[in-house]
Amino acid sequence: MSEIRIIIDGREATVPAGATILDAARKAGSYVPALCDHPDLKPTGSCKLCIVSVEGLDYYPTSCNTLAEEGMVVQTRTEELQEMRRNTLEMILALTNHPTSCLFCERKDECTELRECMKKFPVTVGCKFCPQDGRCELQAAVEFIGLERVRYQHSFRDMPVLREPFFDRNYNLCIMCSRCVRICDEVRGEGVLFSNPDFHRMHWIGPLSLQDSDCKFCGACVDACPTGALSVRSEKWVQPDTLVSTVCPYCGVGCRLELGIEEERIVSVSPDREGPVNRGQLCVKGRFGLDEIVHHPDRLTTPLIRRNGSLEEASWEEALDLVARRFSEIKNEYGPDSLGAFSSSRCTNEENYLVQKLARAVFGTNNVDNCARICHAPSVTGLAACFGSGAATNSFDQIEDANVLFIIGSNTTEAHPIVGLKVIAAAKKGKKIIVADPRKIELVDRAEVWLNLRPGTNIALLNGMMNVILREGLEDREFIASRSEGFEEFRKVVETYPPERAAEITGIPEEAIIEAARLYAGAQKAMIIYSLGMTEHVTGTANVMSLGNLAMLTGNVGRRSTGIMPLRGQNNVQGACDMGALPNSYVGYQPVADPAARAKFEEAWRVRLPEKPGLTSTQMLEQLAAGGSGEGEGEGGRGIRGMYILGEDPAQTDPDTNRVRSSLAALDFLVVQDIFPTETTRYADVILPAASFAECDGTFTNGERRIQRVNRAIPPLAGLANWETICVIAEKMGYPMAYGHPSEIMEEIAKLAPMFGGVCFSRLADRGLQWPCPSLDHPGTETMHVGCFSRGLGKFNAVEHRPPAEVTDPEYPLILTTGRRREHYNCGSMTRRSKGIMWVWPEETIEISPADAGELEITDGETVLVKSRRGEVRVKARVTEKSSPGVAFMSFHYQDVLTNLLTNAALDPVAKTPEYKACAIRVEKIPS
C-alpha cells in the first residue's frame, strides 16, 4: 500500500493512502476534538469540531472525513478554528441540554476522591459524580478549545436513568453523537438502538428496555460513548491504577482485553484496541463476565482434604504431601498405568506442558488427555489425515475477504461472537454465505442457502455436494492432479451420492444441495467454518475428513481466505493439544510411539519414558465404569486407580453423567484443581485451589494457531500459581522440576518442538505468533499449506454416511442436539456466578418447534420432563421457530438441569469423541 506524507502543525506524518487528515493528526500527536468520530465507524463529520485549516483551501474541512493528500500542509489549532469550535460546541450543549456544571468549574481541582463537590452540586450534575469524570471526551474538548460558558438558555432535563443488566443509560448526559447507534449497526450488525432526536426537550436513544429487545449486551455502545451517558455500574466509582493487557479465558477466539487494577483487584474490563483478533470488540462474557468472577466469594483459596467423608481445610504443604504420597503409593503398588491425568483447555500452554510432563516423567504413563477429546479431537485426527496438520489452515482476519463462507455445524454468532462479527462484515460486503445447521441460527437470516439437515447426516450432505461438483465439472483438476492423492477411490464413493440420495438422507431439498455445491465450487475464494456440530458425532473424524475432501476438490486450501477453520470451544483447547496433553503425542504432535522422538524427550527429561500410547479421557472413564476391564489396565488388574484433574469438570460436561459419576466414585484417589467447586469436586479426595487467568503468566493459543501472552494482573489468590503447584507435586514424588518463571517453560518447549522453535515470550508482545514458527527469525504462519501440504500431498479420504448411534423410535421420537448459549460458557461454573449474565439468561430451557409443542400440547414456559434411555431432567420449554420439527436443543451450562444425564457416550472409533449432537428423547407434560 502506498504512503502519503503530510505536514501537520509543522510536523511530518506518513500515513497509508486512504487515511484521513484526522488519522494523520493523531499519528503526528496533534489533538483534534471529534465527538462523533470513532475509529471503528464510518466518518460522518456531524459534530463539526474536527475542522482544520488546509493550505490552499478557502474553507475549513472536517478532518474526520477528508482524505489526506500528498504534500498537504495542515494546521489544527488557530484562534479562528478555536473560535468556530467554541461556537459549535456551545450550540451542541444548548441543543442537548447536557449539564455544564461538570464542564465549567473553577474549584474542580479542590474536590477530594470522596466525590465531595465543593460547589455542592447534586449527584445528577456534579462532575465528581459522573462515571466518566476525567475520561470524558466532552470535558477534554471543552478544555482544549477554551469554552468557559454557554450563553444560551438550557436546563437539566431530569430524565430517569434506565437500568440494564450491566450498565446504566443516563440520557441526561447524551449529546446525540449517534456513536452508540452506529456501532450497534455498522460493527455489531444488530441495529437495536435508534435515535429519538427531540432537541431542547427529551431526546434519547431507544428502545426503552434493551432486555426486551434483541440486544446481545456486548458493551460496544458503552465503549463508544464519549460521555457518561452509558456507563458500567461496577466501574462507576473506580479509577484503576494500572492496565494489564491479557487474553480472554472463555472461547477459543483469543480476544485481547485490558484489566484495570486497583489495590490488587480487578475493577474494570475493557476490550484491547490492539488485539489482533478482536480489534476493540468483546462479547457479553468477555466484557461483563470476568471481574465479578475472579473475586467471587465462592473462589477456592485453600486446599481441602476429605476426612471421614467431609472436606476440611488444609495447608498447601499438607495437601501436596498427601497428593504426592498417595500417587506414589498407587504407582508403586499397581504400576504407572494405574494413574491418569486430565489437563485443561482453560489453562496456559506452560501449565499443560507441565501436566503431560508430570504424567510421563513422574507418573510414568501416557494416560494424559484434555477436553479436546470430547470436542475437537476429530479435528486433530481428521485434518491431519487430509493435510498432515490438525489445526486451522488460515486466519480469522481473512474471513471478510472470502467470496463464499460455508458455515457448517457452527452457531458462530452465539458460540464465537467475535468471529461472528467477521462473518457479518463479510455479508455486508456482499459475500455469499451457506449455512448447514438443523437449527435456524441467527446467520440463516444472512445466508444465501440454508441446508437444514437432520442431525448426524453431514457426510451424506457433503458427498452429495461433491457429487454435483464432479458431475458438473466444477472441480479444480489442476490442483487435484498436482497436490493430492487418493482421488479415484474417493470419486467412486462420492458417485454413489447423487443429490436425490443425499436429499433423502439429510431431509434437505435436492435443489438446495445443488445450489450450495455450485455456489461453493464457483467461488474464487471459499472458506469453510465449522465447530462441534461436526465433531461431536460418532462420525466426527469422518465428518472433518469430508470437509477436507471438499476443500481439496475445489482447490480451496493453501491460499488466503480459503481453507478450513475449526472454531475451538475453550480458550486454549488448541494449545492443550499442541503441548502434548494427548495420550499418543508429545508436545508438537511428536508420536510417543516413535523411538527417535521418545529418545529425544528421555534425554531432555533425564528419565525413561513409557513406550505405548496411553488411554484417552473417555477410555479412562469407560474403564472405571466397567470395573477395570479393557486395555491399559494397571499391573494390579483394575486399571486406573488415581487421577489428577486440572481445570475440567467431566461430571457435568461429559455425556451420560451417571456413568461418569460412577467412574469418578470408583477411583481410589482423585485430585481436582479448580477455581470453583464443581460437580467433579464432589468426588475429590483432595481439592487444590487453582489460579484464574488473571493470576497467571504464560500463553494461550487460539483457534487460528496464534500464541499470545497471558499477563498476570494480580497475585494468585491462593498463594501458588498452577505451574508452581505441578512442580511441587513432581518434586515431592522425587522428580526435579524447577523453573523460575513460565518463560523458562516456553524455552524448553521451543527446544523440544520444531514447530515452536521460534517462540519466546519477548516475541509475543504485540500480535503474538502463529505456528509453525520454526526459528527466531521466522514471522509465523498466517496461511498453511501454501504450495505444499504438511504431509506432502493432500489425501482424499473416501468416507461413507453412517447414521447416528442412536435413532428415534415411537418411545423416543425427538432428536436432542446440544450446544452453548452466547451468555454462558462450558459447565457454567464461571458465568453462572455473574449476576448480570444470570439476569440476561437465568435458566436452562429446551427449545422445541411449534409443531412438536402443538402435538405434545406443551405451552411456552411450561416445565416439562425430558427423558432419554439414560436419564431424565425437568426443564422449561421454549417454543421457537429456531428448532425444526423433530429436533430439540439444550445447552449444558446449568447444574440444576444436567443435560448430559440425557446424552449418550457412543464414541467416534478414531478420535474416541462422544456423540453429543444426536440422542433420542421424549418430552412429557408434568401432571398438575
N, C-alpha and C positions, 0 to 999 in steps of 0.2 A: 504494500500500500504506500502510495506517495505521501510525502510530508510537506507541510506548509510552514513557512517562517513568518512570524507576525510580531510586531513591536507593541507591547502593552505597557503603558506608563514608563516608557524608556527602557524596558527590559525585553529581551528577545525570548520568544516562546516558540517551540516547534511542536506542531500538532498534526495528526493524520488528516488527510483530505476528508472532508465531510464533517469536521469538527466545527463547533460554533465559536463565536467570539467569546461567549461566556466560558466555554471549555478552556480556551486559551488563557483567559484571565485567571481562572482558577489555577491552571498549571504555572502561570507566572507569579502566583502568590498575591494577586490583587483581589480583594474582596469586592464583590458587586452584589447588592441586595437583590433577591429574586424570590419572592414569596410564593409564586405559582409554579416555579421550576422545580423539577426533581430529576435526578439522573436516570431514573427508570421510565420516565414519561415522555411522550411527545411534547415538545415545547409549544406553548400557546401564546406567550407574550402578553397575557391578560392583565397582570398587575402593573406593568409599565415601569417598574422600579429598576429594571436592569438596563435602562437606556445608557448608551455610551456615545462618545464623540469619536468619529472616524474621519481622519484627514481626507479631504476631497469630497466629503458628503455634506450637503446643506440641510440635513435633518439628523435627528438622533435615533438610530435604530435600536430596537430591543435586542440585546446581545444573546438572549437565550435561543432565538430562532433566526439569527442571521449568521450565515456561514462565514467562517474565516477565509480570507483570500491571501494569496502570496503577496508579501510586502506591505500589508495593511499596517497603518500606524494608528493606534487606538489610545484614547485617554478614558479612564473610568471615573476619575474624580476631579471635576472642575466645579467652581462655585455655581455656574449656570446649571450644570447637571444636578447638583445637590439641591438647588432651589426648586427645580422641577420635581425632583423626587419628594421633597418635603410637601409640596402642594398635592402630589398624587397620594402619598401615604396619609396625609391629613384627610383627604376625601374618603379613602378606604376606611379609616377609623370612624368617620362620621356616618358613612353609609351602613356599616356593620354594627355600630354601637359597641365595639369592643371596649371594655373598661380601660381607662387611661391612667388610673392611679398606680398601676403596676409598671407604667412606662415613664411617667414624669414624676420623680420623687427625689428631692434634694437630700433626703435623710435615709435613703435606701441602705447605704453602707453602714449605718448605725444599728440596723436590726440584727438581732442575735440569731443563732442557729435554732433557738427555741420557737422560731416562727412568730416572734412578737413584732407587731407593726408599730413603729414609733409614732406614726400619724393616726393610729387607732382605726385604720380602715377595716371593714368587716371581712370575714373569710372569703366572701364571694368575689371581692375585687382586689384585695391586697396582694402585692407581688409575692410576699413570702408564703402566701397560702396557695400559690399557683404551682402545680406539679412540674411545670416547665421553667420555673424561675431559674435564670442563669443559663438555660439551654434554649430559650425561646428565640426563634428566628425573628419574630416581630420586635422583641426587645433589641436584638442586635441591629436590625435595620434602623430603628428609631435612634439609637446611639450613634450609628455611623453617619446618618445624614443630618444629625443635629436638630431633629424635631423636638420642640420644647412644649408645645401645647396644641390643642385643637380648637380652632376658632368657632367651629360650627356647633350648634346645639346637638347634644346627644345624651342619652340616658341609659342606665342599666336596665336590661330587659327582664331580668329575674325569671328566666325560663327554667323549668325543672331539669335537674340532671338525670339523664337516662342511665340506669344501671344495667350493664350487661354482665355475662358470666365472668369476664376477666378485666374489663375496663369500663370506664365511665365516659359518657358522651355529654359534654357540657357546652352547648351551642351558644351560651353567652360569650364564649371566647372564640367563636368561629369567625373567620374573616372571609369566608366564601372563596377560598383559593381553588377549590374543587380537586385538590390533590387526592383526597380520600376516594372521591367518586371515580376519578380517572384510574387510580391504581387498582381499584377493585375490578374495573372493566378491562383496562389495557393489559395489565400484568397478570392478574389472577384469573381473568376470564369469567368472572361471576356476574358482574353488573348488578349487584344487590343494592348498592347505595344510589341515591338520586337527590338532586338539589331542590329545595323549596326556597327560591330567592325572593323572599319578601323583605326587601331592604327597608331600613328605618324602623321596621316593626319586629316581626318574629321569624326571620329567616332561619332555616335549619336544614339538616340533612336527614332524609328518610332512609328506611322505614322507621316507624315508631319503636318497634322491637326487632332487634336482629335475631333473637332466638326464635321468633315466629317466621323468619324469612329463610332463605337458602344460604345464609351467611355460614362460612366454614371456620370463622374465628381464627384466621391465620395471623391477624395483627398487622397486616401490611398497611391498613388505613391509619392505625395508631402510629406506626413508624414514619409514615409520610407526613403526618400533621405538623405544621410549622409552629403551632401554638399549643396551649394546654387544653384545647377543645376535646381531644381524645387522649386519655391517659390511663395507664395500667394502675389499678388500685394498689397493688402490692409495692409499686415503685414510687408512689406519690411523695413520700416524705423522706426519701433517702437519696444521697448523692454518693456513689461508690468512690472509694479512694483509688482503686486500680481497676483496669480492664484486662481480662485474660482471654485470649483467643484460643478456642479449643474446638472439638468436634462433637456434634450431637450424638448422644448414646442410643438413639432409637433405631430407625430403619437403616438400610444399607446404602442410602444415597450419599451420606458423608457431608452433610451441611456443616459449614463452619459457623460458630456463634461466639459472641463475646459475653463473658460472665463479669458482671460488676461486683466487686468485692469490697466489703466494709467490715473491718474487725473480724476477719476470717469467716465471714458469712456471705453467701450469695444473695445480693439484694436486687439484682436486675439481670435480665437475659435479653439479648438483642441479636439480630442477625448480623453476621460479619459481611460487610460490603465487599471485602476482598476474597470471600470464599469462592474458590474456583468452580464449584458446582452450583451453589445456591444464589450467589451474587446478591446478597442482601435480602433474601426471602427465606421464610421458615413456614412450617405448618403449625397447627394448633398445639401439637405436643412439644415441639422444639421451642416454640415461642413462650408458651404459658405452662408447660408441664414439667418444669425442672427444678426451679429454686425451692419451691414448696416441698418437693420430694426429697431433695438432698438433705434437708434439715428436718424431715418429718420425725415426729416423736416415736414412730414405730421402728426407726432405724436400729438395726442390731449393732451395738457398740461394745459389747462384752462377750467373750466366749461363753458358751453354755455346754454343760456336760450332763448327760442323762444319768441320774442316780435313782434307783428304785422306781423307775418308770416316770420320773419327773425331771425336767430340765432345771439345772441350777447354775448360777453364775460361777465362773472360774477365772483364774488369771490366764494370761496368754501362756505363761511358762507351763502351768499345769495342763492346760488343754493340749498344747503342742507335744508335751511329753507323752500324754496318753495316746495321741494320734500316732506318733512315731512308734511307740511300744506295741500298740495293737496291730498296726500294719506289719511290723517286723515279725511279730508272733505268727500272724496268719501266713505270711510269706514262708517263714521257716517250717511251719507245720504242714502246710498244704501245697507249697510251691508258688513260684512267682505268678503263674496264670490264675491263681485264686484271687488276685487283686485286679481292679479296673479303675479307670478314671474317666470322668466326663469333663472335658474342658468347656470353655464358654465362648460363645459367639458375641457375648456382650463385653468381654474383657479385651485387653490390649494384645497386640501381636506378641509382645515380650512375655506377657503372662501365659499366653497359650503355648509359646515355645517352651517355657519352663515346665508347664504341666506335662507335655509329652516327654520332656527330658526326665521329669520325675518318674513317669510311668516306665520308661525304657531303661534308664540308667540306674534308678534306685529300686523301683518295684521289680524290675527285670522282666517286664511283659510289654507286648504291643497292644494290650487291651486298653486302648485310649481312643476316644471319639469325641465329637462335638455335635451340636444340634443341627448342623447341616445334614446329618443323617436322616432327619425326619422332614427335611425341606428341600435342600438343593444338592444333595449327593448325586442325584441323577444328572444334574448339570455338569458336575465334575466328570463323571464317567461318560456321559453321552457326548459332550463336546470334545473331550479328549479322544474318544473313538473316531470322531469325524475329522478333527483338526489337529489333534496332538496336544491341545491345551484346554483345560476345563474351566475357562473363565470368559468374561465378556470380550468380544472381539474389538469393540470400538469404545467411544467415549460419549458421555451424556451430552456434551455441548455440540455433538454432531447431529443430534436428533432433529433439530429445527431445519436442517438443510437436506434431509431425506425427501425424496419425491413422494414415496409411499411408506407409511408406517403400518406394519401388520402386528396388531396387539392381540395376543392370544393367551388366555389363562392369567391375565393380569388386570386387576381392578386398579389401574395406575393412579388415578386421581385420589383414591382413598388410601391405598396402601403405601404409595410412594408419591406424595403430593407435589414435591418439587420437580420430579421427573414429569409428573402430570402437567406442570406448567409449561414444560418444553414441548410436550405433545400439543397442548392448546395453542401455543405460539406457532407451531408448525401448521395447525389447522387454519389459524388466522391468516397465514401466508398463502393459503390455497393448496397446501399439500394434502394428499388423499390419505384417509385412514380406513383400515379394515379392522373390525373388532370381532373376535371369535370368543364368545362367552355365553354360558347358559343363562346368565342374568342380564337384565337391561341396566348395565352400569352407566355411569354418567357420560363416558366417552361415546356411547352409542348415539347420542344426540349430535355428535360431531362427525360421525362415521359416514363414509360413502357406502359401505356394506356392513351389515351386521349378520354374522354367522352364528345363529342361535342354536348351538349344538347341544345334544344330550350329554350330560357328564360322562366322561370316560370314552368318548368316541373321537379323540383328537387325531389318532393315526389315520382313521378312515377319512376324515376331512382332508388332512394334508396329502394323503395318497390320491384322493380324488382331485385336488387342485393340481398336483403334479401330473396326473393323467391328462388333464386338459392341456397343460403346458406342453407336454410331449406330443399330444395328438395334433395340436395346432402349430407345432414347430416354433414355440416361443423360447425354447431352451437356449443357453449360451454354449454352443457346440465347441467353440474355440477353448473356452475355459475348461469344459469337461475333458477335452482331449489332452490339454497341456498340464492341467493341475489336479487331476483326480484319478482314482482307481475304483474298481468295483461297480462301474456304471451299468454294465449289461445285466448283472444279477439283480441289481436294484430295478432296472427297467422292467424286467419280467414280472416282478411283484406289482409294481405300480400299474402296469397294463391291466391287471385284474380288478382295478378300482375305477371303473368309469363313473362319471358324475352321478348317474342314476343309482348305482350301487352305494356310493358314498352318501347320497341323499337319503336312501332307505335306512342306512345305519345311523346317521347323525341326526336325522329329522330336519335337516336344512333343505330348503328348496334347491333343486338342481341348478336353476338359473343363478342363484346367489353364489354357489360354488364356482360356476364358470366365470361369473363376473369378477369374483375375488382373484381367481387364478390369472385372468387377463390383466387385471389392474396391477398385481404384484409383478408379474413377469414383464410387463410393458414399461416398468419404471426404469429410468436410468440409474437411480439410487434407491433401493428398497431396504429397509431395516426391519428386523423382527424384534419385538419386545415381548418377553414372557415372564411369568413368575410361577407361583406354586400351583396354579391351576393346571400347569403342565407336568410338574414334577411329583406331586403328591398323589400318584396313582400306581397301581401295580405295573403299569407300562411306562413309568416315569422316564427311565433311561431311553426306552424306545421312542417315546414322545420327543425327547430332546434330539435324538439321532435323526428323527424325521424332519425336524426344523433344520438341522444341518444339511440334510439332503436337499431341501427346498432352496436354501441359500446358495449351495453349490450348483444346483441345476440351472439357476439363472445368473450365475456369476456375481452374486451379491455378497461377496466377502472379500476382504483384503483391500478395501477401498474406504475412503471417508464416507460417512453417512450411509453405510451398508451394514452387513453383518448381523450378529445376534447378540442381544443384550438381556441376559437373565437379571431380573431385579431381585436383589437379595433382601431377605426379610429382617435381619438383625444387623446392627451397626458394624460388626466385624465377623460376620459369617464367612466372608471371603478370606479374611486374614487367618481365622482359626484353621481353615483347611490349608492355606499356604504354609502355616507354621508347623505342619506335620501332626496336628491333633486328629489323626486318622489312623486306623489300625494297620494300614498297609503302606504308609508313606512317611518318610522323614520330611523335614522342612524342605520346601521347594519341590515337592512331589517326587522325591527320590525313593524308589521302592525299597522297602525293608528286606525284600527277598533277593535284592541284588547284592552279591558278595562284595563288589567294589564299593558300593555306597555304604554298606554296613561297616566295612573295614575303615573307611574314612571317619565315620562317626565314632567308632570304637577308639580310634587314635585320638580324636579330639576330646572325647569324654573320658578316656582312660578307663574303660570298663568293657567287659564282654556283653554284647547285646543279643537279645533273642532273635532267632532266625525266621521263624514263621510269622505271617501276619496274625494280628490279634482279632478279637471279636468286635463287631460293631456295637453301638449302644443298644440297638434293637435286639441283637443277638444276646447281649449280656442279660437284658431284662427277660427275654424269652427263655433263656436257660434257667434263670432263677425261678420263673413261673412254672417251669417244667420239673423243678426239683433237681436241676443239675444235669439232666440228660442232654446229650448233644456234644458237638465238637468243642474243643477248648477247655475241657474240664481240668480243674487243678489236680495235683497228684493225689489229694485226699479223696477224689471221686465225686465231689459235689459242685465243681465249677466255681463260679465267683462267690467269694465269701466276704470280701472287704471292698469298699468303694469310696472314692473321693469325688464329689460333685462340686464343681466351681461354677456358680452363677447360672445354673439351669434348674428348671422346675418340671422334670418329666412326669411327676404325679398329677400335673394339670395339663401340660401341653402334649404329652404323648397319647396316642389313641388307645382305646379300650382301657380306661382309667382303672377299673377294678383289677385288671391283670397287672398293671404297673404297680399298684399299691401292694398287691400280694408279693410281687417281686422284691420291692424295697423292704417289705417287712421280713422277708426270708434271709436278708443279709445278717451275717454275724456282727458286722461293724460298718456303720455308714457315717461319713463325714460330709457335711454340707457347708459350703461357704457362700454366703449371700448377704445382700444389704438389708433384706426384709425377711420376716417369717413368710414361708410359702407352704403350699401343700406338701412339698418334698421335705421340708424341715421337720414336719410332723414325725417322720420316720428316722430322724438322725439320732445317732448316739452322741455326736459332738457337732455343735454348730459354731462355725468360726465367722466372725463379722468380716464382711468384705468392704473394700474401699469403692466408692462410687467413681464414675468417670471424672468428676470434678476434683477428686483426690488423687488422681493418677497422672504419672508421667509415662509417655510411651507413644505408640502409634496405633491407628486403626487403618484398615484397608477397605475402601468402599467397593461398590459393585462394578465400577469401571477399572478396578485394579489400582486405584490411586491410594498410595500410602501417605497418610497425613499425621502431623504431630498432634498428640493429645497433651495439653499442658496442664500441670497441676495448678489449681486455683486456690485450694485450701488444704490444710494438712488432713491426713486420714482421721476421721472421727474416732476410729477405734484404736488408733495409735500405730498400726502397721499397714503398709501398702501390700497389695496382693502378692506382688513378686517377692517381697520380703518374707511373707508367710510361707510360700512354697519353698524358698531357700532354707528356711529354718527347719521345715519338716525333713528335707533331704539331709541336712547336716545332722539332725538328731537320729536319722536312720543310718548314719555312718558314711554318707557320701558328701564330699566337699562341693558346695555350690554357693560361691560367694561372688557378688557383684557390688560395685559401688553405686551404680546408677543404671536405669534401664537402657541408656545409650550404649553401655558396655554389652548388654544382651544383644542389641541390634548389631553391634560389631561382630559378635560371634556368629549370628545368623548370616551376615554378609560373607563371612569367610567360608561357611559350610554350604551355602546355596548359591550357585552361579547366577540364578535369575535375580538375586538381590545383591549381587556383588558391588553395585554402585550406590547402595542405600546407606546413608548415615544421617543422624539427626541434623547435622549442620546443613544438609542439602534440602531439608523438608520445610524450611521456614515459610515459604510463600505458597506455592501451588502444590506442594508435595511432589511425588514421583509415581509414575505408573509403571509397574513391572511388565515385562522384563526390563531390568536396568543392570546390565552385567558389569559395568565398570564406572569409576568415579567421574569419567568424562562423558558418560552416556546420558542423554537428556530424558530418558524414559520413553515409553512406547504408547502413543495415543491410539494407534490403529495396528492391530496384529495381523499376521499372515499376509503382509504385503509382498507379493512376488513368490512367496513360498510358505507353505504351512509348517507349523512346528514339527509335524511328523513327516515332512517332505511333501508327499502327495496327499490331498484330501481324500477321505474314504467315504464313498457312498455305502450306506448300510441298509440292506433290504429288511424292512420291518412290516409285520402284518398286524391288522387290527386284532385286539384281544379285548373281550368285554370286561367290565369291572368285576372284581372278585365277588361282589355282592349285587344282585339284581333285585328288582321289585317283584312282588307277588301279591296275591289278594290280601295276605295278612299284613304286609309292609308295602303299601302301594306308592309311597313317595321316595324320591331320592334326596338325601340331605347332602349338601355341599357346604364346606366351612371356609372361613376366611377371617379377615380382620376389619375392624371399623377404623375410620380416619382418626377418631379421637383416642383410640386405645392402642396398646402395644403388648403383644405376646400374652403372657399369663395375666397381665394387668396388675402385677404386684407394684409397679410404679405408678401407672396412670390412674388406677383406682384410688390412689391416695392424694390426687389433686382435686380439691373442692370444685374448682372451675370446670374441669373436664367432666366430673361426675354431674355437675349441673347441666352440661350440654347433653351428655349421653349417660344417664344414670343406671341403666339396667339392660340386661340382655333381652332380645326378642327373637322369635322365629319368624322369618319372612316367608309368607306363602301367597300364592296368587289368588286374586279374587275368585277365579273359577274353583280352585280347591277349597277355599274358605266357604264358598256357597254350598258346595257339595257336602262339606262336613258341618255346615250350619254354625260356623265359627265367626265371631264378630271381631273387628279390630280392637285390640286392647284386652281381649279376653285371655285369662290364664288357661293354658291347655296342658295336657300331658303328652309328652313326646317319648315314644318307645322305639327301641331297636332290639336286635337279638341279644344285646349285651347289657343294656341298662335303660334307665328312663330318667327324665328330668321334667320339672314343671317350669314353664316359661310363658311370658305373654306373647300373644300372636300379633304380628304386624302384617296386615293385609296390604299388599303392594303390587303394583304392576311390574316392579323390578324382577319378581320371580315369575318364571314361566310355569304353566300348568305342569304338575307332576314333579316340580323341583322346589325344595325349601332351602333356606340358608340360615346359618347361625355362626356367630363368632365364638372364640374360646377364651374371652378375657375375664370372665366373672367366676369367682369362687362359689357363689351361691347357685350358679347354673353351670355345672361342669359338663360342657358339651361333649367332651371326649369320653364320657361314660357311654355315649352312643356309638362313637366311631369304631371302625374295625381295624385290626392290626395286620391285615394281609400285606405282604411285603413285595416290593419290586425284587425280582430274583437276582438282579445285578447289583443295584445300589443298596438294597435292603431298606428301602424307604417305605413307610406305611401309606395306605390309601385313605387319606382324609377326605378326598373330594367326592366320594360316591359311596354312601352307605344307605341301606334301605331302612325307612322308618314308617311309623304311622303316628298320626296326630289325633288325639281323643279329647272330646269335651270332658270337663270335670263335673260330675253330678253336683248339683247345688244342694 
